[in-house]
Amino acid sequence: MDNRHVHTIPPVYNEESRILILGTFPSVKSREGNFFYHHPQNRFWKVISAICGEECPKSIEEKRELLLRNGIALWDVVYSCDIAGSADSSIKNVVPNDISPILQKADIRIICANGGTAYRLYKKYIYPIVKRDIIHLPSTSPANASYSLERLVEEWSKYIKGKDSRS
């Protein structure tokens, strides 16, 4: 059985983006829906909308607009890999994404990893190329049950701010 998958979701960013959030690789649900954090149990959109003081977006276009309106770029560390289902722990044979187009177009001031696997893979594959530090944020995945939504918002808001609250 072939578990090789290629990332087909383009990054979300523009020249106004100041924060880059990197996940690991799209889940099965995200690959099916062709957008980031598409699984209804993932708390990413609830966390971002709470921090930005906005209503939680429903459609892909609303999600994209929420990010761009608040200076947030979004992509994943991994371009292609072998993965069983959606389990980050099963990721092997990584080919990383090239984040340099984002760094060239936008004045990215902070890079954050959504979870430990994204953090570790960034440090291994991308940091040696771009030499930009990354902040390890707790995963918004439902598998990270030790973090309540409130605790995620509290931790993430130390680094991610809505556009109105940034300098």
Order of alpha helices (4+ residues) and beta strands (2+ residues): beta-beta-alpha-alpha-alpha-beta-beta-beta-alpha-beta-alpha-alpha-beta-alpha
